[in-house]
């Protein structure tokens, strides 16, 4: 390669990097509709979003830390044990991930490291304080005619512009059915290259949901990563079925999260729940605490409110405490407008409910409003109380089965 050619390549590469850094907050919501087996659906996601997936993998700083841990004996043992357990417990979801890797032409182990997240990230350094950061806030209310769930999807700044929504109809192969897979219909926002379910969305059995990351201090390498449990919840048929999946008998979760759920049955009745999930250091199932909301609004951020467990010390706790205070400083929400106003709050210097500061490590990459009267899911990129939704998706409950309710 001569000097001129090298110079052209360098300028093009530099321009690409600069353009990527200057993208800012793009008002775009990629949506893909898919049908097929677990592997086929994963492959088509990877093939169609290869550029976004590769861009995220190359820019996500935490993945570099995960890869360093993966190269240690302790980290590789945790990776191998976790993967072996997931191949036994959820082999069809592992195939789905393999499909994404093959379709996007990226290494499978990088995608699996993303699923392990803090389980691998803290494998050799589990101390206080821990540099967990986060910010998802969720609100849900029952209205006279229906119910509303609002959620800010907050993630590391590299995730901005690196997400998409997949609306999938999973038709398992006979081999996967024999391993426990069932037909699934769902829509979920996905971080690039990661399993659907660990964000917000709905399934066609009557579930509308959002997720809040939680950070127990002590984790359980080898146990089920939270993203596999939330992936399995996309197939849940009822509240009782969801509770079974959350408990994960025989293994149990390896890290922590909370799930905000609105379940609708065939008669149209709606129930609101929040489930907090934590690793059981002495048992082989998840610690689970579920609260049903009758008249009061559901409010949840990124701290345990009911399970007495030692959590990390650091920004995720400080941010959650601040956001809870800000949310409760507002009058209790009674309408969708109230929820939009609360989720759009940018008061605060270091932390905000809608995190949009340019120098913030954590940013609100999108906000969602689920309206179960109009049966719509509205996705906002900017603050929902001053902007139009970039996308409005229909919510369909086509698979409701009275016998499962």
C-alpha positions, 0 to 999 in steps of 0.5 A: 500500500503506497502513501497516497492509498494509506492516506485515503484509507486513514481519512475515510476511517477518521471521517467515519469515526468522527461522523459516528461520534457526531451522530447525536440522538437520532430520531429513528426506531428500526423495526423488523418483523420475523417468522421462523425457528429460533435460529432463523429468526436470530440469523435474520436479525443479525443479517439485517442489523449487522452494521448496528451490531458490529458498530455496538460491539466495537464501541461498547467499552464494557465489552472490552472489560468482559473480554479481559475477564474472559481471558483469565482462568476464573473468567473462562471457567465462569463463561464455560459453566454458564454456557453449558448450563444455558445449553441444557436449560434454554438450548433454543435461545442459545441457537437464537444467539448463534443465529444472530452471530452467524447472520451478523458475522460476529464472534458468538462469544462476544454476544454471550459475554454481553448476556453475562454482563456483570456476572463476568465483569466482576468475576475477579473483582467483586468489591465495594463500591462497584461501577454499576451505573443505570437509570431505567424508570418505570411507572404504571397505573390503572385508569377507569377504562384501562391501564398505562405503563411508561418506561425510560430505557436507559443504558450506557451512552454507546447504546444510543442509536444501537437498538432495534425492535423485533416483532417475532413469530417463533415457530420451533423446529421439531428438535427444539419442541422436544427440548421444550420450545413453544410457539411464541409471538412477541415484540421487544426492544433489543440492544444491538446483538442481544437477546430480546426481552431485557428492555420493554415490550409485550407478548401476545398472551396478554403481557406488557412489561418493562425491565429495571436492572438491579445490582446485588453485590454478590453474584452467582457465576454459572447460574442463569443470566437475567437476560435468559430469564427475561427472554423466556418470559416472552413465551410466558402464557399467564402470570402464574407461568411468568412466576414459574419462569422467574423462580427458575427452579433447579438453578436460579438467577445469577444476577438481578433485575425487576420486572414491571408487568401488566397482565390482561386476561381474555375477559379484558381484566388487567392486573399490575405487578412488580417482581424483584428477582435476586440470586439465592446464595444458598439455594438453587432457585431465584429469590422472588418478591412480587407485589400486586398494585391495586389502587396505588401507582407502580413506581420502580427504578434500579434498587431493591425496594422489598428484598433485603439484599446487600447491593452495590454502592455507586452511581446506580444506587445514587441515581435510583434514589434521586430518581425515586425522590424526583418521581415522588415529588410529583403528584401521583399520576392518574393519566397518561399525560401525568406519566409522560410529564414525570418520565420527562423530568430533567431536574437534577445536575448529576442524575435525571429521570430523562437522562439526556445530558451530553456528558452523561455515562448513562443516557435515556435511549428511548421512552415507551408508553403502553396504552392498553385502552388504544392498544398501542406502544408509542416509542419516543426518542426525545422527552415524551411530554414535548415530542411526537412518538417516532413509532407507534406499534399495535399491541396484539393479544392474539394468543390469549387462552382462557384456560391459562388465565 
